[in-house]
Amino acid sequence: MNASLEQLAEPVAQASGTSAAVSKVHDMTVQLIDQLHARMAADPPPTPEEAERMARAGAGLTRTLRETMRHDAPPAPHEPVDDNTIPRDLDELRRELSRRLAALVAEQSAEISGGA
């Protein structure tokens, strides 16, 4: 990656207000993700070790990007939901647990693959 961490942190330190700082972090995160994509597509391709490091970095950057986007989003109305009700039927309980586990696995897989 071309930009050093110090170069990227400098505009954030100079930003006035939380929204400006979040915007700068968002922009820098997008820039770093673009650099990762370019390196992954480069010739020669990255070594397996480098590809793994880049995948981990991409996952972290994706989480950062998601958080910056969440910061600017309007707050969702808070409605308490009791999603922990236990079904009376054992088969229904198994289906519900399977559904929740599948959702967790899908969420983790999406984070690992960079949100694709």
N, C-alpha and C positions, 0 to 999 in steps of 0.2 A: 504494500500500500504506500502511496506517495506521501500523504500528509502525516506528520508526526502528531502524537497525542498532544504535545505542548502547543503546536500550531492550531489544532482544532479546539483546544480548551480556551485559548486566548479570547476569541470573540464572545464566548459564553461569559467569561469574567467581566467583559466590558458591557454586556447587555444590561439594559435597565429594566427592572421588573421581571416577575416570574414568567409572564407570557412571552416576553422577548427571549428569555433564556431557553424556554421550552422550544420556541420556534427555531432557535439556533441549533439546539441539540437535534431536533428533527431533521433539519437541513443537512447537518454533518453526518447523521446516521444514514440518510439516503445516499449521500456521497460515498460513504464507506461501503455500503451495500453494492453500489454501482461498481466500485473498484474491485470488490470480491467477484462479482459476476464477470467482469472483464478478465480477471486473472484466471478464473475457472475455464473460460473459453479460449485462453491464450494458447499459442503454439510455441514451445512444447507444453503439453498439459502438466498440471502440477503432479508431484509425486504423491503416492497414497498418504504419506504422513502429512504433507502440506495440505492435501485435499481435506483430510480429517480436521486439521487445525482451522482451515477456512470454514468448514461446515459448522464447527463449534462457534467460531466468531460470528458467522452468519446468524446462527440461532440466537446468540446474545443480542446482536444488532436488531434482529426482528422483534425480540421482546422489548427492547428500548424504543423502537419505532411504534410498537403497539401502545406502549405507555404514554408516549408523547401525543399520540392521536387521541388517547383516552382523556388526557388532560384538557384538550381543547373541545372535546365533545360536551354537549349539554348534559347535565346530570339526568339520569333516568329516574322516573318516578319510583319511589321505594314502596313496594308492596310486599309485606311479609308472605312468604310462600312456604308452606310446610311440605317440603319434598322428601321428607323422611318418614312418611307414613308407611307402615309395614303392611303389605297385602296379607289378607287372611288365608289365602290359598297358597300352599307351598310352591306349586308350579308357577303361579303368578310372581311370587317372590324371586324365584330363579330367573324368570324372564326379565324382571325389572333389574336385578343385579347384573345380568348379562348385558342389558342395554346400557346401563351406567358404565360398566367396564369398557364396553366397546367405544362409548363416547370419550372416555378418558384416554384410551389408546389412540383414537383418531386425533384428539387434540395434541397429544405428545408427538405423534408422527408428523403432524402439520408443523409444529415448532421445530422439530429436528430437520425437516426438509426445507426450512426457511419460509414457512407459511404458504407454500405453493399448493 
